[in-house]
Structure formats: structure tokens, C-alpha cells
Amino acid sequence: MASVVILGVNAAFSARSQAPSRRLAELTYLDTVRPQVERSSGEGADVEQVRGAAVRLGRAGVDRRLAQVEAGAASVLAGVAAVHPPATLRTAHSLLVATMAIRARAASTVRGALVQAFSAHGPEQPVDALADAGSDVAAADRTYLVFLASLPRQRGQPVGAMPGSRWLADPASWDRASAVAVVGALRSSAALAPIHDLAVVVVTTDPAAVGEEGAAAVLPLVKLLHLQIVVADVGNEAERHALVLATLTAPGQPPQAVRDWVDLAPGQRQTVTLGGLRPAAGPATLTVQVGPIAGEATTGDNGRAIQLLFR
């Protein structure tokens, strides 16, 4: 009996001593895949933008933009698949790989369908392809939610903060009826006038958020806050010297602003790194803006406002 008790005590102490290293391995894994998830979210935003602006972009613009999305989605899949998860995250990792694999396939399908919709061939094939892509994207979004739910938890909370990620903002906009409307509009579209249009695609903070509190992302209080802002030319004209501006405002504090300028070719995305913002403890609002530029008629996607909480 004494031997059994001693073995039980030793096993308990052994398991407890392994817990910190297990948690470290899990956090290292999540830190490795998090940038790939954020990249994938940006690719999904690009698909939505191109699909919505396909008539204005024309066949060449759509093909160019979605070729970039297709390459990016394939790169994300390769990056995630190359990560070696700890034993406790093998199932979760397989779900994440499946998410990125479905998204990469959907990106290729959408590109082929929209380009084909500009041709004189029958509309049935691109309509079917777009509807199938919508179903695939919905499945990928759901798989990512299962990935999040499968992550280990400690005291009721996930071991590491992972961002939400979805490609399907409105499922109804990807059903067959919507696909018929999109393909019909592309087949009947005429020659396009020059379009000037810039957009903010993704905003990433350094340090990254460690959690959420209501609508605010919780960030550790640091001396300097750095930003990585992905901006895109979603029109069909090159843009030069476009302003990228980030402003941090907090109650009782004067606003702080940092800026840079970018040159963009049609369909190009570029990451702008800005730093020098000095946050104070408590709530703050980060506003990011690109442009607007001369001749830009659609400015709803030119900026983002993000609620932050520093502590």
C-alpha cells in the first residue's frame, strides 16, 4: 500500500512539473501560427472586395487581384502545414490546416469563376463554381471556430489569445441566387472608366492583443506602440504618394498621430510599419486611414477604428 501511495505522489508531482513546459510549447505554437491566421483574414477581405468590385475592375483587374489572393492563400497553407505542434495541439493543428486548405481551394475557384464570367460562354459553370466556393468558405469558417474551441484552457480561459478569422461576412451573398446576379452583371458589363480606390485591409499591433474586454482588445502597457498596416489599391489605376495615417486618442490625453506615404499599383497590397505612439493605461481608440485620393468616390473602406485597452 505504501508503494502505491508513493508511486501516486510521484506521478502527481511529475505531471505538475511538466505543466509549465507544456504550456510554453502551446504558447510557442500559437505565436507561430497567429501571423498566418491574420494573413488569411486579409486574403478573405480581398476576396470580398474583388467580388464586390468585379464589374468596375474588369477581367484583367479581377484576374490580377485574385492571382495575388490565390498565391497568398497557398503561402498561408504552406506556412501553417510546416509548423510542428506539441502533442496536446495535434488535433487542433489538423483543424487549422484544414481551414487553410479549404480557403486556398476556394480562392482558386473564385478566381476561375469570375474570370470565366467575363467570357461569352454559358453562365452555368461560373455560377455553380461561385456557389460551391461559398459553401467551401462557410465550411472553412466553421472549421476555424472548431479549432478555437479545441484549444486547451487554463482556469476557463484559452492558453493563448487567437484572433477571430472568417472569409464569409454574409452567407446570403454567396448563395446561388447571388452568384447568378454577380455573373449576369459581369457578362453585361461594358468598358470601364478609370477607378481610384484605396482600402485598409489589416491592422496589426505590436505588442499583440492578449485578450478582449467587451469590444476592446486588451494590450499590455508598453512605452511604444508599433503598427503594421496592410493597405491596398482596389481600383484599376496606379496611385502615388497616398497618405497612411494612424491616430491614437485616449480620454484626457492629446491625440497622437504617425504617418507615411505609399505608391501602389492596381491590385497591389503593401504593409506599412508605423511606430512612435506612446499609450497610457486605460481605454484608447486607434484610427487608421489611407487616403482619400483625388477622384476616389468610395471611401467607406479607407479607414478603421479599433477600440483598445492598455493595462
C-alpha positions, 0 to 999 in steps of 0.5 A: 500500500505504501508503494502505491501511495508513493508511486501516486505522489510521484506521478502527481508531482511529475505531471505538475512539473511538466505543466509549465513546459507544456504550456510554453510549447502551446504558447510557442505554437500559437505565436507561430501560427497567429501571423498566418491566421491574420494573413488569411483574414486579409486574403478573405477581405480581398476576396470580398472586395474583388467580388464586390468590385468585379464589374468596375475592375474588369477581367484583367483587374479581377484576374490580377487581384485574385492571382495575388489572393490565390498565391497568398492563400497557398503561402498561408497553407504552406506556412501553417502545414510546416509548423510542428505542434506539441502533442496536446495541439495535434488535433487542433493543428489538423483543424487549422490546416484544414481551414487553410486548405479549404480557403486556398481551394476556394480562392482558386475557384473564385478566381476561375469563376469570375474570370470565366464570367467575363467570357461569352460562354454559358453562365452555368459553370461560373455560377455553380463554381461561385456557389460551391466556393461559398459553401467551401468558405462557410465550411472553412469558417466553421472549421476555424471556430472548431479549432478555437474551441479545441484549444486547451484552457487554463482556469476557463480561459484559452492558453493563448489569445487567437484572433477571430478569422472568417472569409464569409461576412454574409452567407446570403451573398454567396448563395446561388441566387447571388452568384447568378446576379454577380455573373449576369452583371459581369457578362453585361458589363461594358468598358470601364472608366478609370477607378481610384480606390484605396482600402485598409485591409489589416491592422496589426499591433505590436505588442499583440492583443492578449485578450478582449474586454467587451469590444476592446482588445486588451494590450499590455502597457508598453512605452511604444506602440508599433503598427503594421498596416496592410493597405491596398489599391482596389481600383484599376489605376496606379496611385502615388504618394497616398497618405497612411495615417494612424491616430491614437486618442485616449480620454484626457490625453492629446491625440497622437498621430504617425504617418507615411506615404505609399505608391501602389499599383492596381491590385497591389497590397503593401504593409506599412510599419508605423511606430512612435505612439506612446499609450497610457493605461486605460481605454484608447481608440486607434484610427487608421486611414489611407487616403482619400485620393483625388477622384476616389468616390468610395471611401467607406473602406479607407479607414478603421477604428479599433477600440483598445485597452492598455493595462 
